[in-house]
C-alpha cells in the first residue's frame, strides 16, 4: 500500500462539529506522521460550521451531523460518493468534576436536578445540535421560563463545558454531546439524557464536490478517521457504532 507523503508545510483545512474534536485531534498526529500533512481548521456548532462552509471558507473535508451532510450533498456542495459515517453520539448531562454526583435517570430525576442547579450550561440553542435539543427538553418540562435566569448558553458545547469547569458555581449542571463532555478537563459525565428525552446524532465526514489540491490527502484522512484502524479511539472518545 502506497503512502501519501507531502512536504512539512502541507496543510489540510477542515470545518467540524465540536462533537468530533476529540477523535479528529486524536488522529491528526498519526496522520501527520504517516502523510506529512498537519491539520488547520475550526470546531464549533453544526449550524455555525455549515454557515462557514456556505461562505466558501477554505475546506478540504467537513464533519457535520449526517442530516446536514446529506442536505449539502443534495445541493451539490459535497460529493456523496466520498461521505463516510463517523458514528453516533448521544446527548448527555455533565457536572463539575469536584461536585457530588446527581441523578438524571428519568424525567422526574432530570427535572429535580435541573431545578436544583444554580447554573445550567449548554451550547447555542439555535445552531448547535445539542443546544437545540436541550432547549426543547426544557420547554417540554416547562422549565424554559422558570429557569431562564440560570441558563448559560454558549457558542458551542466545548465552550459551555470549559466555562462550567472554570467558573461554574457549585452544583452547576451542563448538557451537550457526550464526546464534548469527555474531552473537557474539569467536568464529568453524569449520564445520557433519560430515554424519553434522549438524542442520538449520527455524524459523517465528507469531501467537497469541487476538488482542491488536497482532495487526495483529505480522502486519506477521512478513511483513517472512520476506518477500523481508529475504531477503538472513536469508542473511547464517546462515539457509538450504528
QUIWO-V348991 format. One record per residue. N is the residue number from 1. RES is the residue in three letters. PSI is psi in radians with two decimals (none if undefined). Layout:
# QUIWO-V348991
n = [N,N]
res = [RES,RES]
psi = [PSI,PSI]
This chain:
# QUIWO-V348991
n = [1,2,3,4,5,6,7,8,9,10,11,12,13,14,15,16,17,18,19,20,21,22,23,24,25,26,27,28,29,30,31,32,33,34,35,36,37,38,39,40,41,42,43,44,45,46,47,48,49,50,51,52,53,54,55,56,57,58,59,60,61,62,63,64,65,66,67,68,69,70,71,72,73,74,75,76,77,78,79,80,81,82,83,84,85,86,87,88,89,90,91,92,93,94,95,96,97,98,99,100,101,102,103,104,105,106,107,108,109,110,111,112,113,114,115,116,117,118,119,120,121,122,123,124,125,126,127,128,129,130,131,132,133,134,135,136,137,138,139,140,141,142,143,144,145,146,147,148,149,150,151,152,153,154,155,156,157,158,159,160,161,162,163,164,165,166,167,168,169,170,171,172,173,174,175,176,177,178,179,180,181,182,183,184,185,186,187,188,189,190,191,192,193,194,195,196,197,198,199,200,201,202,203,204,205,206,207,208,209,210,211,212,213,214,215,216,217,218,219,220,221,222,223,224,225,226,227,228,229,230,231,232,233,234,235,236,237,238,239,240,241,242]
res = [UNK,UNK,UNK,UNK,UNK,UNK,UNK,UNK,UNK,UNK,UNK,UNK,UNK,UNK,UNK,UNK,UNK,UNK,UNK,UNK,UNK,UNK,UNK,UNK,UNK,UNK,UNK,UNK,UNK,UNK,UNK,UNK,UNK,UNK,UNK,UNK,UNK,UNK,UNK,UNK,UNK,UNK,UNK,UNK,UNK,UNK,UNK,UNK,UNK,UNK,UNK,UNK,UNK,UNK,UNK,UNK,UNK,UNK,UNK,UNK,UNK,UNK,UNK,UNK,UNK,UNK,UNK,UNK,UNK,UNK,UNK,UNK,UNK,UNK,UNK,UNK,UNK,UNK,UNK,UNK,UNK,UNK,UNK,UNK,UNK,UNK,UNK,UNK,UNK,UNK,UNK,UNK,UNK,UNK,UNK,UNK,UNK,UNK,UNK,UNK,UNK,UNK,UNK,UNK,UNK,UNK,UNK,UNK,UNK,UNK,UNK,UNK,UNK,UNK,UNK,UNK,UNK,UNK,UNK,UNK,UNK,UNK,UNK,UNK,UNK,UNK,UNK,UNK,UNK,UNK,UNK,UNK,UNK,UNK,UNK,UNK,UNK,UNK,UNK,UNK,UNK,UNK,UNK,UNK,UNK,UNK,UNK,UNK,UNK,UNK,UNK,UNK,UNK,UNK,UNK,UNK,UNK,UNK,UNK,UNK,UNK,UNK,UNK,UNK,UNK,UNK,UNK,UNK,UNK,UNK,UNK,UNK,UNK,UNK,UNK,UNK,UNK,UNK,UNK,UNK,UNK,UNK,UNK,UNK,UNK,UNK,UNK,UNK,UNK,UNK,UNK,UNK,UNK,UNK,UNK,UNK,UNK,UNK,UNK,UNK,UNK,UNK,UNK,UNK,UNK,UNK,UNK,UNK,UNK,UNK,UNK,UNK,UNK,UNK,UNK,UNK,UNK,UNK,UNK,UNK,UNK,UNK,UNK,UNK,UNK,UNK,UNK,UNK,UNK,UNK,UNK,UNK,UNK,UNK,UNK,UNK,UNK,UNK,UNK,UNK,UNK,UNK]
psi = [2.21,2.65,2.21,2.08,2.36,3.03,2.90,-0.36,0.03,2.38,2.36,2.25,2.45,2.83,2.34,2.50,2.47,-0.45,-0.41,0.05,-0.81,-0.80,-0.63,-0.82,-0.53,-0.53,-0.39,-0.80,-0.71,-0.72,-0.64,-0.68,-0.73,-0.73,-0.21,0.20,2.37,2.80,2.45,2.28,-2.82,2.40,2.47,-2.99,2.50,-0.82,-0.68,-0.70,-0.63,-0.68,-0.74,-0.76,-0.71,-0.44,0.16,0.57,2.48,2.22,2.09,-0.47,2.73,2.38,2.07,3.10,2.65,-0.60,-0.79,-0.67,-0.77,-0.71,-0.75,-0.59,-0.73,-0.56,-0.12,0.22,-0.45,2.67,1.91,-0.43,-0.28,0.28,2.35,2.34,2.38,-0.63,-3.03,2.37,2.27,2.68,2.34,3.06,2.44,2.77,2.91,2.50,-0.55,-0.09,2.74,2.70,2.74,3.01,2.40,0.56,-0.36,-3.12,-0.73,-0.75,-0.72,-0.78,-0.74,-0.81,-0.74,-0.73,-0.38,-0.28,2.32,-0.42,2.57,1.99,2.36,2.85,2.99,2.08,0.07,-0.49,-0.24,2.39,-0.91,-0.65,-0.76,-0.79,-0.78,-0.63,-0.66,-0.66,-0.81,-0.75,-0.72,-0.66,-0.12,0.45,-0.08,-0.71,-0.65,-0.70,0.20,-0.69,-0.24,-0.12,2.39,1.20,2.47,2.90,-0.53,3.02,-0.68,-0.76,-0.69,-0.80,-0.69,-0.76,-0.68,-0.71,-0.67,-0.74,0.08,2.55,2.76,2.27,0.05,2.61,2.59,2.80,2.18,-2.97,2.46,-0.64,-0.65,-0.57,-0.77,-0.56,0.07,2.02,2.48,-0.07,2.71,2.51,2.21,-1.01,2.87,2.79,2.58,2.74,-0.72,-0.55,0.19,2.62,2.20,2.03,2.24,2.26,2.60,2.71,2.51,2.82,2.38,2.55,-0.66,2.02,2.61,3.02,-0.15,0.20,-0.74,-0.75,-0.68,-0.70,-0.73,-0.70,-0.79,-0.69,-0.71,-0.76,-0.63,0.01,3.14,-0.47,-0.50,0.31,-0.81,-0.71,-0.74,-0.74,-0.77,-0.52,-0.19,0.11,2.39,2.66,2.62,none]
